[in-house]
């Protein structure tokens, strides 16, 4: 079969809307995705069985006016014409959380987090408590008015890049590019709308089970895997564009391989190191006022 015929056949087999309700982009590689998913389906089935056993066993995972119109405009389930329309569910979850945690209230970015939780759980109450676990326990101060936790972790990532990839750090510093300019959405949206949905969900599995350290592993893996490509940048706009490009393509689409990489590519990354860096960077930010 000719390549054009294979592509046409793949388009016929792969739905235009993914299982989570997102419409696939016009340049979506149907043939490559079909090839990836044919092998990933076996892995997905095995993992579903493992998760089912774990949850039945009561494991540690168990412990574990808004931007409604701008939340997933490309998702058919969030459109006002959908029946039921998940915008109402999203509103209920965000409103309830704002009343529950008045120190945080509502912060931009939380709508994407809550929206993903609703798509997966299909349940308001479960989405609410998972959001509470993320905002209140796993990512403290990420979404508070000062966003001190978010700012701290961006600074921590910068320090980790200086330690592990000094050439990239030197490029950023040489052009005066602040890390918040290129990675703030990675952290505040927990890679939602940054990486493919299947990859985000695998990252979140680890986030709920292992904590926020996983965000550094993902970020460092993306940067290290594309270090040569990033170092070819010659200007601030070029650097920013390359950081967008490294979140696309087969490396991040093949989520099972990607998840294996994040535990090997960055090398050693102890919680002791992260805690030490967090303490020093937080103190520096507070000193700056």
Secondary structure, DSSP 8 states (H G I E B T S, - for coil): --HHHHHHHHHHHS-SB-TTSBB--TT--HHHHHHHHHHHHHHHHHHHHHHHHHHHTT-GGGT----GGGS-TTBGGGSTTSSS-HHHHHHHHHHHHHHH-TTT---TTHHHHHHHHHHHH--HHHHHHHHHHIIIIITTTSSSTT-HHHHHHHHHHHHHHHHH-HHHHHHHHHTT--HHHHHHHHHHTTTTTTS-HHHHHHHHHHHHHH-THHHHHHHHHHHHHTHHHHHT--SHHHHHHHHHHTTSSHHHHSHHHHHHHHTTTT----HHHHHHHHHHHHHHHHHH-
